[in-house]
Amino acid sequence: MKFKSNPLTIVTGLAAMVAATVVIAVPAVKSQNTTTIKVDGSSTVFPITEAVAEEFQNANRSIKVTVGISGTGGGFKKFCAGEIDIVDASRPIKAEEIAACKSKGINYSPVQVGMDALTIVVNNQNSAVNGITFAQLKKMWEPAAQGTIKKWNQVNPSWPDAPLALYGPGADSGTFDYFTEIINGKAKESRGDYTASEDDNVLVQGVTRDRNSLGYFGFAYYEANLKRLKAIPVAKKDGDTPVMPSIAAVKDGSYPLSRPLFIYVNLGAAKSRPEVKRFIEFYLDNAPKLVAEVQYIPMSGAEYSAAKTAFQQAVR
């Protein structure tokens, strides 16, 4: 299946990449326009919301939906300041973000929209690495690795005596929070000497250019670049059989880096502006098709129906 548009396709040349990013990540503005719905946040959830926004605008020509990419943390900052209507989030809201929203009188409703298989990738010329454990990932990414773990064979002696180049999300990313908590034992605890970006397209570009690289990001960005990237099967414990990221492995619970994906909706906006409520209802009605279309893992029809009912009750 192809994306509704091509936000994940690798572009050639730095100028083209930057230009594409600027077009996609429309900045939020503080002024309220009753015919504009503003969304920002996770680059992982972005492909889903972008696909929904495109379909919604086709059916509602008088309504504009802008979708930005500033990371989950950056999105929540805007959301709790009242600057956007919806935040895309690849993790649940944090305590400090709850407090920030409360201080501004922002009431919200969390809505799960799908599932992701966080994917570990290497350059497609890497034939030596065909499986990885949580312990090996921790040895690469824990804070103590900074300045000390510099080569592949320091992690596994059977791996190449070659530089280890790491690519990952920046500190505002929900994917960064999730990965560091699961792998290193505490959210945001990570070595700092790696190439970081809130835009997963930049990480894809980096791994495809560097044969000694390893990176991590959402499953959809891997699926969109299958010919340029190699996914690595993951084992939670030594001795476990490594599992490849896939829709089936998420659904059966065997992939150890599966996670839920969310949007958070400003209930004040949904109650006072019918177009926001209509967009969320449209989102949940069309999520089963569009989540799968952009290569994430949809929930069941019953789960989407329950989410829609819960949202409608919240805005009454």
C-alpha positions as CSV (number, residue, x, y, z in Angstrom):
1,M,0.0,0.0,0.0
2,K,1.1,3.5,-0.7
3,F,0.9,6.6,1.5
4,K,-1.8,9.2,0.8
5,S,1.1,11.5,-0.1
6,N,4.9,11.0,0.1
7,P,6.1,12.5,3.4
8,L,8.2,9.4,4.1
9,T,9.9,9.0,0.7
10,I,13.6,9.7,0.7
11,V,14.4,12.8,-1.2
12,T,17.8,13.5,-2.8
13,G,19.8,16.5,-1.7
14,L,19.7,18.5,1.5
15,A,17.8,21.4,-0.1
16,A,15.0,19.1,-1.3
17,M,14.7,17.4,2.0
18,V,14.5,20.7,3.9
19,A,11.9,22.1,1.5
20,A,9.8,18.9,1.8
21,T,9.9,19.2,5.6
22,V,8.8,22.8,5.5
23,V,5.8,22.0,3.4
24,I,4.7,19.1,5.7
25,A,5.3,20.7,9.0
26,V,2.9,23.6,8.9
27,P,3.6,25.7,12.0
28,A,0.7,26.3,14.4
29,V,-0.4,29.9,15.0
30,K,-2.2,31.3,18.0
31,S,-5.1,33.0,16.2
32,Q,-8.2,30.9,16.0
33,N,-9.9,30.4,12.7
34,T,-13.2,28.5,13.0
35,T,-12.5,26.8,9.7
36,T,-9.0,25.7,10.6
37,I,-8.1,22.7,12.7
38,K,-4.5,22.7,14.0
39,V,-2.6,19.5,14.8
40,D,1.0,19.1,15.8
41,G,3.3,16.6,17.6
42,S,4.7,13.1,17.0
43,S,6.4,12.4,13.7
44,T,5.4,8.7,14.3
45,V,1.7,9.5,14.4
46,F,2.0,12.1,11.7
47,P,1.4,9.8,8.7
48,I,-1.9,8.6,10.1
49,T,-3.2,12.1,10.9
50,E,-2.0,13.4,7.6
51,A,-3.9,10.7,5.7
52,V,-7.0,11.4,7.8
53,A,-6.7,15.1,7.2
54,E,-6.4,14.7,3.5
55,E,-9.5,12.5,3.3
56,F,-11.4,14.8,5.7
57,Q,-10.6,17.9,3.6
58,N,-11.7,16.2,0.4
59,A,-15.1,15.7,2.1
60,N,-15.2,19.1,3.8
61,R,-13.8,21.7,1.4
62,S,-14.5,24.6,3.7
63,I,-12.3,23.2,6.5
64,K,-8.5,23.3,6.6
65,V,-6.4,20.9,8.7
66,T,-2.8,21.8,9.3
67,V,-0.5,19.0,10.6
68,G,3.0,19.8,12.1
69,I,5.9,17.7,13.3
70,S,7.5,19.1,16.5
71,G,7.7,15.8,18.4
72,T,5.3,14.5,21.1
73,G,6.9,16.8,23.7
74,G,6.9,19.8,21.5
75,G,3.3,19.1,20.5
76,F,2.2,18.9,24.1
77,K,3.8,22.2,24.9
78,K,1.7,23.8,22.2
79,F,-1.4,21.9,23.1
80,C,-1.2,22.8,26.8
81,A,-0.6,26.5,25.8
82,G,-3.9,26.4,23.8
83,E,-2.1,26.9,20.5
84,I,-3.4,23.7,18.8
85,D,-6.5,21.7,18.9
86,I,-5.0,18.2,18.7
87,V,-1.7,16.7,19.6
88,D,-0.3,13.6,17.9
89,A,1.4,11.5,20.6
90,S,3.5,8.3,20.5
91,R,3.3,8.0,24.3
92,P,0.8,8.9,27.1
93,I,0.8,12.4,28.5
94,K,3.3,13.0,31.4
95,A,2.5,14.4,34.8
96,E,4.2,17.7,34.1
97,E,2.2,18.1,30.9
98,I,-1.0,17.3,32.8
99,A,-0.1,20.1,35.2
100,A,0.7,22.5,32.4
101,C,-2.7,21.8,30.7
102,K,-4.5,22.2,34.0
103,S,-2.8,25.5,34.7
104,K,-4.2,26.9,31.4
105,G,-7.6,25.3,31.8
106,I,-7.1,22.9,29.0
107,N,-9.3,19.8,29.4
108,Y,-8.6,17.0,27.0
109,S,-9.5,13.5,25.9
110,P,-6.9,10.9,25.0
111,V,-7.8,8.7,22.0
112,Q,-5.8,5.7,21.0
113,V,-5.7,5.5,17.2
114,G,-3.5,2.5,16.5
115,M,-0.4,0.5,17.3
116,D,3.3,0.7,16.2
117,A,6.2,-1.6,16.1
118,L,9.2,0.5,17.0
119,T,11.8,-0.6,14.5
120,I,15.5,-1.1,14.8
121,V,17.2,-0.5,11.5
122,V,20.7,-0.7,9.9
123,N,22.0,0.1,6.5
124,N,21.0,-2.5,4.0
125,Q,24.6,-3.3,3.2
126,N,25.0,-4.6,6.8
127,S,25.0,-8.4,6.5
128,A,26.7,-9.1,9.8
129,V,23.8,-8.1,12.2
130,N,20.8,-10.3,12.0
131,G,19.3,-10.0,15.4
132,I,19.7,-7.9,18.5
133,T,18.7,-8.1,22.2
134,F,17.6,-5.5,24.7
135,A,20.9,-5.9,26.5
136,Q,22.9,-5.2,23.3
137,L,20.7,-2.1,22.6
138,K,21.3,-0.9,26.1
139,K,25.1,-1.4,25.7
140,M,24.9,0.8,22.7
141,W,22.5,3.5,24.0
142,E,22.9,3.8,27.8
143,P,24.6,7.0,29.0
144,A,27.7,5.1,30.1
145,A,28.3,4.2,26.4
146,Q,29.0,7.7,25.5
147,G,32.7,8.0,24.5
148,T,33.3,4.3,25.2
149,I,31.2,2.1,22.9
150,K,32.5,3.3,19.6
151,K,32.6,0.1,17.5
152,W,30.2,-2.7,16.6
153,N,32.5,-5.4,18.0
154,Q,32.4,-3.8,21.4
155,V,28.8,-4.8,21.6
156,N,29.2,-8.2,20.1
157,P,32.6,-9.6,19.3
158,S,31.2,-11.3,16.2
159,W,30.1,-8.0,14.7
160,P,32.5,-5.9,12.5
161,D,35.5,-4.0,13.8
162,A,33.9,-0.8,12.4
163,P,32.6,2.5,13.7
164,L,29.2,2.5,15.3
165,A,27.1,5.4,14.0
166,L,23.9,5.9,15.8
167,Y,20.7,7.8,14.7
168,G,17.7,8.4,16.9
169,P,14.9,10.8,17.8
170,G,15.6,14.0,19.8
171,A,14.6,14.7,23.3
172,D,11.2,16.1,22.4
173,S,10.2,12.8,20.8
174,G,7.8,10.4,22.4
175,T,9.7,7.6,20.6
176,F,12.8,8.7,22.4
177,D,11.0,8.6,25.8
178,Y,9.6,5.1,25.0
179,F,12.8,3.7,23.8
180,T,15.0,5.0,26.6
181,E,12.5,3.8,29.2
182,I,12.2,0.3,27.8
183,I,15.8,-0.2,26.9
184,N,17.8,1.9,29.4
185,G,15.3,1.7,32.3
186,K,14.5,5.4,32.5
187,A,12.9,7.8,30.1
188,K,15.3,10.3,28.5
189,E,18.4,8.5,29.9
190,S,20.6,8.1,26.8
191,R,24.0,8.7,25.5
192,G,24.1,12.1,23.8
193,D,26.8,11.5,21.1
194,Y,24.4,10.4,18.3
195,T,22.7,12.1,15.4
196,A,19.3,13.2,16.7
197,S,16.2,14.6,14.9
198,E,12.5,15.0,15.7
199,D,11.8,14.3,12.0
200,D,12.1,10.5,11.3
201,N,12.7,11.3,7.6
202,V,16.1,12.8,8.6
203,L,17.0,9.6,10.5
204,V,16.0,7.4,7.6
205,Q,18.2,9.5,5.3
206,G,21.2,9.2,7.8
207,V,21.0,5.4,8.0
208,T,20.7,4.9,4.3
209,R,23.8,6.9,3.7
210,D,26.0,5.3,6.4
211,R,26.8,1.6,6.1
212,N,28.0,1.5,9.8
213,S,24.8,3.0,11.2
214,L,22.0,1.8,13.4
215,G,18.8,3.8,14.2
216,Y,15.3,3.5,15.5
217,F,11.9,5.0,14.6
218,G,8.3,4.1,13.8
219,F,7.4,1.0,11.7
220,A,5.8,3.1,8.9
221,Y,9.1,4.9,8.1
222,Y,10.8,1.5,7.7
223,E,8.0,0.1,5.5
224,A,8.2,3.2,3.3
225,N,11.9,2.6,2.7
226,L,12.2,-1.2,2.5
227,K,14.7,-1.1,-0.4
228,R,17.0,1.3,1.6
229,L,16.9,-0.1,5.1
230,K,17.3,-3.4,6.9
231,A,15.1,-4.1,9.9
232,I,16.7,-6.1,12.7
233,P,14.8,-8.8,14.7
234,V,14.6,-8.0,18.4
235,A,14.8,-10.3,21.4
236,K,13.8,-9.1,24.8
237,K,16.1,-11.5,26.7
238,D,19.2,-13.4,25.8
239,G,18.1,-16.8,24.6
240,D,14.8,-15.6,23.2
241,T,14.2,-16.0,19.5
242,P,14.5,-12.5,17.9
243,V,11.3,-11.3,16.3
244,M,11.0,-9.2,13.2
245,P,8.7,-6.1,13.4
246,S,5.4,-6.8,11.6
247,I,1.7,-6.2,11.8
248,A,1.2,-9.9,12.7
249,A,3.8,-9.8,15.4
250,V,2.2,-6.7,17.0
251,K,-1.2,-8.3,16.9
252,D,-0.1,-11.6,18.4
253,G,2.0,-9.8,21.1
254,S,5.3,-11.4,20.1
255,Y,7.2,-8.3,19.0
256,P,8.8,-6.8,22.1
257,L,8.8,-3.1,21.0
258,S,5.1,-2.8,20.3
259,R,3.4,0.4,21.6
260,P,0.1,2.3,21.3
261,L,-0.3,5.5,19.3
262,F,-2.6,8.4,20.4
263,I,-4.1,11.7,19.7
264,Y,-5.2,14.1,22.5
265,V,-8.1,16.4,21.8
266,N,-8.8,19.8,23.4
267,L,-12.4,19.2,24.7
268,G,-13.1,22.9,24.8
269,A,-12.3,23.2,21.1
270,A,-14.4,20.0,20.4
271,K,-17.4,21.4,22.3
272,S,-17.3,24.9,20.9
273,R,-16.3,24.2,17.3
274,P,-18.3,21.5,15.5
275,E,-15.6,21.0,12.9
276,V,-13.2,19.7,15.5
277,K,-15.7,17.2,16.8
278,R,-16.6,16.2,13.3
279,F,-12.9,15.7,12.5
280,I,-12.3,13.3,15.5
281,E,-15.4,11.3,14.6
282,F,-14.2,11.1,11.0
283,Y,-10.8,10.1,12.2
284,L,-12.1,7.1,14.2
285,D,-14.6,6.1,11.5
286,N,-11.8,5.9,8.9
287,A,-8.9,4.8,11.1
288,P,-9.2,1.1,10.4
289,K,-8.5,1.7,6.7
290,L,-6.1,4.6,6.9
291,V,-3.9,3.3,9.8
292,A,-3.3,0.1,7.7
293,E,-2.8,2.2,4.6
294,V,0.1,4.1,6.1
295,Q,1.6,0.9,7.4
296,Y,0.7,1.0,11.1
297,I,-1.4,-1.5,12.9
298,P,-5.1,-0.7,13.3
299,M,-7.2,-1.7,16.3
300,S,-10.4,-3.7,16.0
301,G,-13.6,-2.2,14.8
302,A,-15.1,-2.7,18.2
303,E,-12.2,-0.8,19.8
304,Y,-12.6,2.2,17.4
305,S,-16.4,2.2,18.1
306,A,-15.8,2.3,21.8
307,A,-13.2,5.1,21.4
308,K,-15.7,7.1,19.4
309,T,-18.5,6.6,22.0
310,A,-16.1,7.6,24.8
311,F,-15.1,10.8,22.9
312,Q,-18.7,11.7,22.1
313,Q,-19.6,11.3,25.8
314,A,-16.7,13.5,26.8
315,V,-17.8,16.4,24.6
316,R,-21.4,16.4,25.8
